[in-house]
Amino acid sequence: MSLPTSSQAALPHLSIEALLQGFATLQFTPVDVLQAVLAQIERHEPQLNALCERQDPAALRAAQASTARWAAGQPMGRLDGIPILVKDNNDVQGWQTRSGSRALANRPAMTRDSSLVARLREAGAIFIAKTTLPELGSTPLTDSPLTGITRNPWNLALHAGGSSGGSTAGVAAGYAPAATGNDAAGSIRTPSSFCGVVGFKPSHGLVSACPSIDPGGMAAEGPIARHVRDIALLMELMAVHEPGEPFAWPMGPGISSVPSRTASPACASPSAPTWATPPMSTRRSPQPA
């Protein structure tokens, strides 16, 4: 398929909803979209500095497989072929997780997905890049000794906020329609407001953080996108009760679209956090002697 130049230029700015509709009607393919967002990255990334790792050949293979599924009318999930950015403190199998730190610069590639990433992969998402963050996600300014400062796509003289600044800058710049982030004290909300995108911090424990990157248990995993309806779709996929999640809470009957599931490998793994105390609602009061 050969798209007009004007159509190719529009693809990086479409919502997830619009992309899925285009795939379903064969108006364009996941390969078309991937090529468009990679061109957008090549055009803007040297100045923006929102990304810290890319695996373009793997992304292309995934897009080709997704294109074949859509052509056969058999998409694998609700995000089949959708490009997603992943904050570099969420594990992706085969990618490094360095969290903006020189101390972690030579870490080997991860051997499994984090729980959140696994759910997005199951839905058919294509991971195109890891995004920058301040060292260990510790400040509201995305400027780390490992990757340097991430600029604001609306004004390169300004910064993107933090700590999910790479994710919000990338989404705003059209690198992908959505990204992962995490937020303890504004790390999704602050950079989203700086970059003009939608960032959502869910209730604590609603989205599994296994294996957690936050030893204090304060951060919540959440989505970043350009459209509220895309946030709603992502939350339907991300908010799944994980029995092995230290801070998970049972889903009530009013959350019918959020199923329970068996523990993901990330939560069931011996490397899952053992330091965590249960959520307040499950703690037992001291018993009299």
C-alpha positions, 0 to 999 in steps of 0.5 A: 500500500502506498499512502499519499504524502499528506496521509502519511504525515497525519498518521503519527497524530491519530488517536488509538481509536482512529488507528484501529479503525484504519487497520480494520478497514484496511485504509492503512496498515500497522507497517504504514503507521510504524514507518510514519512514527519512525520518520517522525522520530528521525525528524525530531528526536535529535533536538527533543531527546525523549528516547533512550533505546530503540529496536527498529528491526524488531518493531518492523517485524511485529508490524509486519505480523500485525499487518498480516493479521489485520489483512486476514481479519484476525487481530490478536487483541485490542491494541494490535499494531499500535505503537507504544513508548515504554518509560525506562523503569518498566521492564521489556523483555530483551531491552535494558532497564537503566532508569536514567542512571549511569550505575545501571548503564551496563545492565543486561537485557531484561529476561521478562516483561513487567506485568504492565508491559505483558498486558500491553503485549498480550493486546498486540501493542508494538514497543518502539522505544524506551523513554527518558527519565531523571535518574531513578525517577527522582525529580520533576525535571527529566535530566539525567547523567545518563541521557541528558535533558529532555526538551519540550516539543512545544518549545525546545527552550523549555523542559518536558517536566518529569519524571515521565518527561520522555513519555509525555514529550514523545507522545506530544511529538507524535512518536506514538499515540500512547506511553507508559508512566508512573507517578508518586508525586506528580510524575505523570501529571506534571509532565503531561501538563507541561507537554499538553497531553493526557496523563492519568494516575490511577488509584494505588494498586489498580495497575500492577507495578510488578516487579516494582521499581518503587521501594516505598510503594508510593508510585502508581503505574498509568497511561499517557496519551493524547486523547481521553478515550485512549486513556479509557481503553488503555486502563481497561487493559492495564487495570487487572487484579494481580494476585501476586501484586503487594498493593493489589486490592480486590475488584468490586462488583461495579468494575465489571470490565476489569477481570481478575487473572492469575499472577503474571510471571513478574508478580509470581517471580522470586524477584518480586518485592518481598518488602511490601506491606499489604494495603491499609484495607487488608492490614490487621489491627493489633490483637490483644494479648 
